[in-house]
Amino acid sequence: MKINNMKKVYLSLISGIFLLGMAVFIIPVQAKSTEGNITSDKKIPHINIAIFHKLHAHDDFIYPKTINGADIIAATFGKAQFIAINHTLGLKNGDILNVSNDVLRDHAGVFSDSGVNCQISVHIKQTKLILAGTCQILMTDQDHHEIDHKGIIKSFTMHPHEDWQLIYDDDADGIAVYADENMGLE
């Protein structure tokens, strides 16, 4: 009986070594990859978009042209509320960003839509990132006024050494759109 058990252990060991050897020859070798880099080492623009609405009693608040630092929400705290924030990786010339944060609601048998819907085109000339597009914002403010805002983001060239940049501002409805460009792997 001990010999049969020894044969089983020996056969299992040989089978394991054989399968391991086969795996070395059959399983393809993966290309070297670093975290976040699955296509190339090429650096291309990434973009963050943040959209704000002024809070009640802060109509005189002027959105700054630039906000330094990563915490844009803290920089506008108490004066404006963010209504959408988005991060898009790996922009290429001709891309269209679709920033959407919508709610579809049934109100007395009729559907209503509220939120943000923006289409922002991306143009890259040499190393400059240029944004342009449209935004529609449907919301109810703190005074229960319905806002149906349609805005055009005129051609805006990003400044790569500045953090958050004001790319659109409408004082009448209190809407602002900021963008922040950074470089990352493709």
GISULDA-V418002 format. One record per backbone hydrogen bond with DSSP energy under -0.5 kcal/mol. NH is the residue of the N-H (numbers start at 1). CO is the residue of the C=O. E is the energy in kcal/mol with one decimal. If there is no record, write none. Layout:
# GISULDA-V418002
NH,CO,E  NH,CO,E
This chain:
# GISULDA-V418002
5,1,-2.0  6,2,-2.1  7,3,-2.5  8,4,-2.2  9,5,-2.4  10,6,-2.8  11,7,-3.1  12,8,-2.5  13,9,-2.5  14,10,-2.7  15,11,-2.8  16,12,-2.4  17,13,-2.3  18,14,-2.7  19,15,-2.8  20,16,-2.4  21,17,-2.5  22,18,-2.5  23,19,-2.4  24,20,-1.7  25,21,-1.3  26,22,-2.5  27,23,-2.2  34,37,-0.7  37,34,-2.4  38,36,-0.5  44,184,-3.1  46,182,-3.3  47,88,-2.4  48,180,-2.2  49,86,-2.5  50,178,-2.1  51,84,-2.9  52,176,-2.8  53,81,-2.1  54,174,-1.6  55,79,-2.6  58,55,-1.8  61,58,-1.8  63,61,-0.6  67,164,-2.2  72,70,-1.5  75,71,-1.3  76,72,-1.0  76,73,-0.5  77,73,-0.5  77,74,-0.5  79,76,-2.1  80,76,-2.4  81,53,-3.0  83,51,-3.3  84,51,-1.3  86,49,-2.7  88,47,-3.0  91,45,-3.3  94,122,-2.7  95,92,-2.2  97,120,-3.6  99,97,-0.7  99,118,-2.1  100,98,-0.7  101,116,-2.4  103,114,-2.9  105,103,-0.6  105,112,-3.2  107,105,-0.7  107,110,-3.2  108,106,-0.5  110,107,-1.3  112,105,-3.1  114,103,-2.2  115,138,-3.7  116,101,-1.5  117,136,-2.1  118,99,-3.1  119,134,-2.4  120,97,-2.5  121,119,-0.5  121,132,-3.5  122,95,-2.6  123,130,-2.5  125,123,-0.5  125,128,-2.1  126,124,-0.6  127,125,-0.5  128,125,-3.0  130,123,-3.2  130,128,-0.5  131,156,-2.8  132,121,-1.3  133,153,-2.3  134,119,-2.2  135,151,-2.4  136,117,-2.1  137,149,-2.9  138,115,-2.7  139,137,-0.5  139,147,-2.2  141,145,-2.6  144,141,-1.8  147,139,-3.9  148,146,-0.6  149,137,-3.1  149,147,-0.5  151,135,-3.1  153,133,-3.0  153,151,-0.5  154,152,-0.9  156,131,-2.9  158,129,-3.0  158,156,-0.6  160,158,-0.7  162,159,-2.0  164,67,-2.0  165,179,-2.9  166,65,-2.9  167,165,-0.7  167,177,-2.5  168,177,-1.5  170,175,-2.9  174,170,-1.3  175,170,-1.4  176,52,-1.9  177,168,-2.7  178,50,-3.2  179,165,-2.3  180,48,-2.1  182,46,-2.2  184,44,-2.4  186,42,-2.3
